Amino acid sequence: MKATYIDYSETQSFSKALIRFLANDPELDDFRSYRADIKGFHDLLQNKKFSSSRTILADVLKEQYSQLPSKAHQQVSANIESLLQDNTYTVCTGHQLNIFTGPLYFIFKIVTAINLAKELKSNFPDKNFVPVYWMATEDHDFAEINHTYISDKKISWLHAASGATGRLEIKGIENAIKEYTGILGLSANAEYLGNLIRSAYTGNKNLADATRQLVNTLFEEYGLVILDADDARLKKQFSPVITEDIIKRSSFKNITETNQNLLKKGIEAQVNPREINFFYLLDGLRERIVFEDGLYKVLNSEISFNEAELKQEINEHPERFSPNVVMRPMYQEVILPNLAYIGGGAEIIYWLQLKQNFDHYGIDFPILLLRNSAMITGMNLNAKLNRLDLSFKDIFKESEILKKEWVLNHSSHSLNLHDEWQEINSIFEKINLRTYKIDPTLGPSAEAVKVRLQKAFKNLESKLMKAEKRNFSDALSQIDTIKTKLFPNGGLQERKENFGTFYVKHGKNFIQILIENFKPLDLKFTILEE
């Protein structure tokens, strides 16, 4: 594939806050740690502290990988073993357990992590860097993960679900698998991917194990390590933070203050902290903990604790305390020797809300890196755009704006009445002067006539544009086709379309194509043209 790179600001698809972050706006320096460049990583490595148990981390990973139907790939095993060494660090991305991997950016996140680990190794050869996919197994929003879109068709897993999604038993997914594999077609690549999907989702009891198997099969040769942090041994290392957050409400105070400071810089909060930022977690249950009437209560249940009982419960069963969106990042940084978090645009901005809280707990804040974003086209897009006299940047404009600009640039006629209106405006100045001399109260009447005429001019301009659009209907139809293909429902392709159709075209090479073309530290949007 041929790759073209453009600035994220030129896509008009990312928030102003993110563009400021990517431009290293100094106003945001207090809300980040080091910048996402080699110097930033060098400085972080000089100061990085990690005090949790590498042995526990490696043991948990080995146990989880033992549940796979086949032995872990040698590159994965080597990376897990290397985590025992003090000169090994992780670069991490995370995502929910979307069925069949969900939208393309799920894949893009992981590729970014793999490539960042490779780039860091080339710059710091005396150290090891392990790409990690953190499975959001404790998330309980089933409606966000129970579907995917492939070839513009929505495939859904119809299932009555409650509690942490990673613990969900896989039942009733056969129809979704049948629909998905049916769209893939009958080629060898389609058969291979279909078998991967069937094996993962019918050969495992819960969604966490199914996701681990599928993602591992796709990425094992690149050494990706997949972690399910829903584990008592890992949570035990986080228990001091759990206790303080629930009893002292420290995170609520810190993040609320940060949100106010960000607002002064023109950045609105993406997430809001609660007074208590942990859920109580059991099989089939993940409910908020609240403090009421002197007790710590679990909503929608009969469970409650006094302070002494709460501390005992955290000490004996830390796995029952599940961090929410503002505390999960801290849990990650406590148990991993992590240097960078790779996230989407909204994720990066909400991480900015957390820096002060990390400082409060004395936990290193990672480098924040925007995942690679990309658009994949099989339409020989560059040639089509050249014939239409358009650039890659043009296709990111809103459809109607793009078509209007195209017509204005290619019409041999003047389609606006600006000059004519200036002449009319001069005439009205004379009219206003005359009416004022005759009767000053006639001024509003003259102005009303002018407003009506101006509206008529605008309507006539619209009719001229519509008429000229009809004259260029073939070209505008081609623009519509390109926009519809590349921007499903008007949004970026990566935010909706599943990777399956591209995997069927390219097989295992699809992942390799992304590996070869994604450049994590360049911070550019990638257009891949088949």
C-alpha positions in Angstrom: 0.0 0.0 0.0 1.0 3.6 -0.6 1.0 5.8 2.5 0.3 9.5 2.5 0.6 11.5 5.8 -1.3 14.7 6.7 -1.5 16.8 9.8 -4.4 15.9 12.2 -5.5 19.5 12.1 -6.1 19.2 8.3 -8.6 16.3 8.8 -11.0 18.6 10.7 -12.0 15.4 12.6 -10.3 16.0 15.9 -11.1 18.3 18.8 -9.4 21.7 19.3 -8.2 20.5 22.6 -6.4 17.5 21.0 -4.9 19.7 18.3 -3.5 22.0 21.1 -2.1 18.9 22.8 -0.4 17.7 19.7 1.1 21.1 19.1 2.6 21.0 22.6 0.7 24.0 23.7 2.7 25.3 26.8 -0.6 26.0 28.6 -1.1 22.3 28.9 2.4 21.5 30.2 1.2 21.3 33.8 -1.3 18.5 32.9 1.2 16.2 31.2 4.5 14.6 32.1 7.1 14.4 29.3 6.5 15.0 25.6 5.9 12.2 23.2 9.3 12.3 21.5 12.7 10.5 22.0 14.0 13.2 24.3 10.8 12.9 26.4 11.3 9.1 26.7 15.0 9.6 27.5 14.1 12.0 30.3 11.4 9.7 31.7 13.7 6.7 31.7 16.2 8.7 33.7 13.6 9.3 36.4 11.3 6.3 36.2 10.4 4.6 39.4 8.6 1.2 39.7 8.1 -0.5 43.1 5.4 -3.1 42.4 6.2 -6.8 42.0 7.5 -7.8 38.6 7.3 -11.5 39.7 3.6 -11.2 40.4 3.0 -9.5 37.0 4.9 -12.2 35.2 3.1 -15.0 37.1 -0.3 -13.6 36.4 0.5 -13.3 32.7 1.9 -16.8 32.5 -1.2 -18.2 34.2 -3.5 -16.3 31.8 -1.6 -17.4 28.7 -1.8 -21.0 29.9 -5.6 -20.8 29.3 -5.0 -20.4 25.5 -5.6 -23.5 23.4 -2.0 -23.5 22.2 1.3 -22.6 23.7 2.2 -18.9 23.8 4.3 -17.7 20.9 8.0 -17.6 21.7 8.1 -13.8 21.2 5.3 -13.4 23.7 6.9 -15.7 26.2 10.2 -13.9 25.8 8.5 -10.6 26.5 6.8 -11.9 29.6 10.1 -13.3 30.9 11.8 -10.0 30.2 9.3 -8.2 32.5 11.2 -9.8 35.4 14.2 -7.6 34.5 14.7 -4.1 35.9 15.6 -2.7 32.4 12.3 -3.8 30.8 9.4 -1.3 30.4 6.0 -1.5 28.9 4.1 0.8 26.5 0.4 0.2 27.0 -2.9 0.7 25.2 -6.3 -0.4 26.4 -9.8 -1.0 25.1 -13.1 -2.6 25.8 -13.8 -6.2 24.7 -15.7 -5.3 21.5 -16.9 -8.4 19.8 -14.8 -9.4 16.8 -12.5 -6.4 17.8 -15.2 -3.8 17.0 -14.1 -0.7 15.0 -10.8 -0.4 13.1 -9.2 1.8 15.8 -9.1 -1.2 18.1 -6.5 -2.7 15.8 -4.8 0.7 15.2 -4.2 1.2 19.0 -2.4 -2.1 19.2 -0.3 -1.6 16.1 0.8 1.8 17.5 1.9 0.2 20.8 3.9 -2.5 18.9 5.6 0.1 16.7 6.4 2.4 19.6 8.1 -0.5 21.4 10.2 -1.2 18.3 11.1 2.5 17.9 12.1 2.8 21.6 14.3 -0.4 21.3 16.1 1.1 18.4 16.8 4.3 20.3 17.6 2.6 23.7 19.1 -0.8 22.8 20.2 -1.5 26.4 16.6 -1.7 27.5 13.6 -3.8 26.6 10.1 -2.5 25.7 7.0 -4.6 25.7 3.8 -3.6 24.0 0.8 -4.4 26.2 -2.9 -4.5 25.4 -4.9 -3.9 28.6 -8.3 -5.6 28.3 -11.0 -3.6 29.9 -12.5 -6.7 31.4 -14.1 -4.9 34.4 -16.1 -2.5 32.2 -19.8 -3.2 32.5 -21.3 -1.3 29.5 -22.4 -4.2 27.4 -24.3 -2.0 24.9 -21.0 -0.4 23.8 -19.3 -3.7 22.9 -22.0 -6.1 21.8 -21.9 -5.1 18.2 -19.7 -4.2 15.2 -20.2 -2.9 11.7 -18.8 -4.7 8.7 -19.5 -3.6 5.1 -22.0 -1.1 6.6 -24.0 -3.9 8.3 -24.5 -3.9 12.0 -23.8 -7.3 13.6 -25.1 -7.6 17.2 -24.7 -10.2 20.0 -28.2 -10.4 21.6 -27.6 -11.3 25.2 -28.9 -10.4 28.6 -25.8 -9.2 30.4 -24.9 -7.7 33.7 -21.7 -7.1 35.6 -18.1 -7.0 34.3 -18.1 -7.8 30.6 -14.9 -9.9 30.9 -16.6 -12.3 33.1 -19.7 -12.7 30.8 -20.4 -16.3 29.8 -20.5 -16.5 26.0 -24.0 -17.6 25.2 -26.2 -16.9 22.1 -23.4 -15.5 20.0 -23.7 -18.1 17.2 -26.1 -16.0 15.1 -23.7 -13.0 15.3 -20.8 -15.2 14.2 -22.9 -16.6 11.3 -23.8 -13.1 10.1 -20.3 -11.8 10.4 -18.6 -14.8 8.6 -21.3 -14.7 5.9 -20.3 -11.1 5.0 -16.6 -12.2 4.8 -17.3 -14.3 1.8 -15.8 -17.6 0.6 -12.1 -16.9 0.0 -9.3 -18.6 1.7 -8.6 -15.5 3.8 -12.3 -15.3 4.7 -12.3 -18.9 5.8 -9.2 -18.4 7.9 -10.6 -15.3 9.7 -14.0 -17.0 10.1 -12.3 -20.0 11.8 -10.4 -17.6 14.1 -13.7 -15.9 15.2 -15.5 -19.2 15.7 -12.7 -20.8 17.7 -12.3 -17.8 20.0 -16.0 -17.2 20.7 -17.2 -20.8 20.9 -14.2 -22.3 22.4 -14.0 -20.2 25.6 -16.3 -19.7 28.5 -16.1 -16.0 29.0 -15.5 -12.9 26.9 -12.1 -12.1 28.4 -10.7 -15.4 27.3 -12.3 -15.2 23.9 -10.9 -11.7 23.3 -7.4 -12.8 24.5 -7.4 -15.7 22.1 -8.5 -13.7 19.1 -6.2 -10.7 19.7 -3.3 -13.0 20.5 -3.7 -15.0 17.3 -3.7 -11.7 15.3 -0.6 -10.2 17.0 1.4 -12.9 18.8 4.3 -12.8 16.2 4.9 -9.2 17.2 5.3 -10.0 20.9 2.1 -8.3 22.1 1.3 -9.1 25.7 -2.3 -9.1 26.7 -3.3 -8.4 30.3 -6.5 -9.0 32.2 -6.0 -7.0 35.4 -9.1 -8.5 37.1 -6.9 -10.4 39.5 -6.6 -10.4 43.3 -2.8 -10.5 43.2 -2.6 -7.4 41.1 -5.3 -5.6 43.0 -3.5 -6.3 46.3 -0.7 -4.0 45.1 -3.3 -1.3 44.5 -5.2 -1.7 47.8 -3.6 1.3 49.6 -4.9 3.6 46.8 -8.3 1.9 47.0 -8.5 2.5 50.7 -7.5 6.1 50.6 -9.7 7.0 47.6 -12.8 5.5 49.2 -12.3 6.8 52.8 -10.5 10.2 52.2 -12.1 11.0 48.7 -8.6 12.3 47.6 -9.2 11.7 43.9 -12.4 13.6 43.9 -10.7 16.6 45.4 -7.7 16.5 43.1 -9.4 15.8 39.8 -12.2 18.4 40.5 -9.5 21.0 41.1 -7.7 20.0 37.9 -10.9 20.2 35.9 -11.4 23.8 37.1 -7.8 24.6 36.1 -8.3 23.0 32.7 -11.4 25.0 32.1 -9.5 28.2 32.6 -7.2 27.0 29.8 -10.2 26.4 27.5 -10.4 22.6 28.0 -13.7 21.1 29.1 -13.6 17.9 31.3 -14.3 14.6 29.4 -15.1 12.7 32.6 -16.1 13.8 36.1 -14.9 12.2 39.3 -17.2 10.9 42.0 -16.6 11.2 45.7 -15.9 7.4 45.6 -14.4 6.2 42.3 -14.7 2.4 42.8 -17.4 -0.2 42.1 -18.0 -3.3 44.1 -17.4 -6.3 41.9 -18.8 -9.8 42.0 -19.9 -12.2 39.3 -22.9 -10.6 37.7 -22.6 -7.4 39.7 -20.6 -4.2 39.3 -22.2 -1.4 41.3 -21.0 1.9 42.7 -20.0 2.3 46.3 -21.5 5.3 48.0 -21.2 6.7 51.6 -24.6 7.2 53.2 -25.7 7.3 56.9 -22.2 6.5 58.1 -21.9 3.4 56.0 -20.2 2.4 52.7 -23.1 1.0 50.6 -23.2 -0.9 47.4 -26.0 0.5 45.2 -28.8 -1.8 44.1 -27.8 -4.4 46.7 -28.0 -5.1 50.4 -24.2 -5.0 50.8 -22.7 -2.3 53.2 -19.7 -1.8 55.4 -18.6 0.4 58.2 -15.1 1.8 57.9 -13.4 -1.1 59.8 -15.3 -3.7 57.7 -14.4 -1.9 54.5 -10.7 -1.9 55.3 -10.9 -5.6 56.1 -12.8 -6.3 52.9 -10.2 -4.4 50.8 -7.4 -6.3 52.6 -8.9 -9.7 52.2 -10.7 -9.3 48.8 -9.1 -6.5 46.8 -10.4 -8.1 43.6 -13.9 -7.0 44.6 -13.0 -3.3 44.2 -13.1 -2.2 40.6 -11.8 1.2 39.5 -13.9 3.6 37.5 -12.7 5.6 34.5 -10.7 8.1 36.5 -8.9 5.4 38.7 -8.3 2.7 36.1 -5.3 4.6 34.6 -3.7 4.8 38.0 -4.2 1.1 38.6 -2.5 0.4 35.3 0.5 2.6 36.2 0.8 1.0 39.6 1.1 -2.6 38.4 3.0 -2.0 35.1 6.6 -0.6 34.6 4.9 1.6 32.1 6.3 4.5 30.0 3.5 5.5 27.7 -0.3 5.2 27.3 -1.6 5.1 23.8 -5.1 6.3 23.4 -7.7 8.0 21.2 -8.4 11.7 21.2 -11.0 11.8 24.0 -8.8 9.4 26.1 -5.8 11.7 25.8 -7.8 14.7 27.0 -9.3 12.9 30.0 -5.8 11.7 31.0 -4.9 15.4 31.3 -7.4 15.6 34.1 -5.4 13.0 36.1 -1.9 14.4 36.4 -2.5 16.2 39.8 -4.0 13.0 41.3 -1.0 10.9 40.2 1.3 13.5 41.8 -0.7 13.3 45.0 -0.2 9.5 45.2 3.4 9.7 44.1 2.8 7.6 41.0 4.7 8.3 37.8 2.5 9.8 35.1 3.1 8.2 31.7 3.9 9.9 28.4 0.6 10.3 26.5 0.6 9.4 22.9 -2.2 9.7 20.4 -2.8 6.3 18.6 -2.2 6.3 14.9 -5.3 7.1 12.9 -5.8 6.0 9.4 -8.1 5.8 6.4 -7.9 2.8 4.1 -9.1 3.0 0.5 -9.1 0.5 -2.3 -10.4 2.9 -4.9 -7.1 4.2 -6.4 -8.1 7.3 -4.5 -5.2 9.5 -5.6 -6.0 9.0 -9.3 -9.7 9.8 -8.7 -8.8 12.9 -6.7 -6.4 14.1 -9.4 -9.1 13.8 -12.1 -11.4 15.8 -9.9 -8.6 18.4 -9.2 -8.8 17.6 -5.4 -6.2 16.9 -2.7 -6.3 14.5 0.1 -7.0 17.4 2.5 -10.1 18.3 0.5 -11.9 15.1 1.1 -12.1 15.8 4.9 -14.3 18.8 4.3 -18.0 18.6 4.9 -19.7 17.2 1.8 -21.8 20.3 0.9 -18.9 22.7 1.6 -16.6 20.6 -0.6 -19.1 20.4 -3.5 -19.8 24.2 -3.3 -16.1 25.0 -3.3 -15.5 22.6 -6.3 -18.3 24.2 -8.3 -17.0 27.7 -7.6 -13.5 26.7 -8.6 -14.6 25.0 -11.8 -17.4 27.2 -13.1 -16.8 29.6 -15.9 -19.5 31.9 -14.5 -19.6 34.1 -11.5 -22.1 32.5 -9.1 -22.2 35.2 -6.5 -23.9 38.6 -6.7 -21.4 40.4 -4.4 -20.5 43.1 -6.9 -24.1 43.7 -7.9 -25.1 44.0 -4.3 -22.4 46.5 -3.7 -23.9 48.6 -6.4 -27.4 48.2 -5.0 -26.0 49.1 -1.5 -24.7 52.3 -2.9 -28.1 53.2 -4.4 -29.7 52.5 -1.0 -27.3 55.0 0.6 -28.7 57.6 -1.8 -32.2 56.5 -1.1 -31.7 56.7 2.7 -30.3 60.2 2.3 -33.3 61.3 0.2 -35.9 59.8 2.4 -34.3 61.4 5.5 -34.5 64.8 3.9 -38.2 64.3 3.1 -39.2 62.6 6.3 -36.7 61.2 8.9 -39.3 58.6 10.0 -39.2 56.9 6.6 -35.7 55.5 7.4 -36.9 52.1 8.8 -39.2 51.6 5.8 -36.2 52.1 3.4 -34.1 49.7 5.5 -36.9 47.1 5.4 -37.0 47.3 1.6 -33.2 46.8 1.6 -33.4 43.7 3.8 -36.1 42.1 1.7 -34.0 42.8 -1.5 -30.9 41.4 0.2 -32.8 38.2 1.0 -33.9 37.9 -2.6 -30.3 38.3 -3.8 -29.3 35.4 -1.5 -32.1 33.2 -2.8 -31.0 34.0 -6.3 -27.4 33.1 -5.5 -28.6 29.7 -4.1 -30.6 29.1 -7.4 -27.5 29.9 -9.4 -25.4 27.5 -7.4 -28.1 24.7 -7.7 -28.3 25.3 -11.5 -24.5 25.1 -11.9 -24.4 22.0 -9.6 -26.7 20.3 -12.1 -24.3 21.1 -14.9 -21.5 19.4 -12.9 -23.6 16.5 -11.7 -21.2 13.8 -12.8 -18.3 15.2 -10.9 -20.3 15.9 -7.8 -21.7 12.4 -7.9 -18.1 11.1 -7.9 -17.4 13.3 -4.9 -20.5 11.9 -3.1 -19.3 8.3 -3.8 -15.9 9.0 -2.4 -17.3 10.7 0.7 -19.8 7.9 1.4 -17.2 5.2 1.0 -14.6 6.8 3.2 -16.8 8.4 5.8 -19.6 6.1 6.8 -22.4 8.1 8.3 -20.2 11.2 7.9 -17.6 10.0 10.4 -14.1 8.6 10.1 -13.9 5.1 8.7 -11.8 3.9 11.6 -14.6 4.8 14.1 -17.1 2.4 12.6 -15.8 -0.2 10.1 -14.5 -3.5 11.4 -11.1 -4.8 10.2 -12.6 -7.9 8.6 -13.2 -6.7 5.1 -9.6 -5.5 4.9 -8.3 -8.7 6.4 -10.1 -10.7 3.8 -8.4 -8.7 1.0 -4.9 -8.9 2.4 -4.9 -11.8 4.9 -2.1 -11.8 7.6 -0.4 -9.1 5.5 -3.0 -6.6 6.6 -1.4 -6.3 10.1 2.0 -6.2 8.6 0.9 -3.3 6.2 -0.1 -1.3 9.2 3.1 -2.1 11.1 5.1 -0.9 8.1 3.3 2.3 7.6 2.3 3.6 11.1 4.8 6.0 12.6 3.8 6.6 16.2 6.0 9.6 17.0 5.4 11.5 13.8 1.9 12.4 14.9 0.4 12.4 11.4 -2.9 11.0 10.0 -2.2 8.1 7.6 -4.0 7.5 4.3 -3.3 4.0 3.0 -4.1 3.5 -0.7 -4.3 0.1 -2.1 
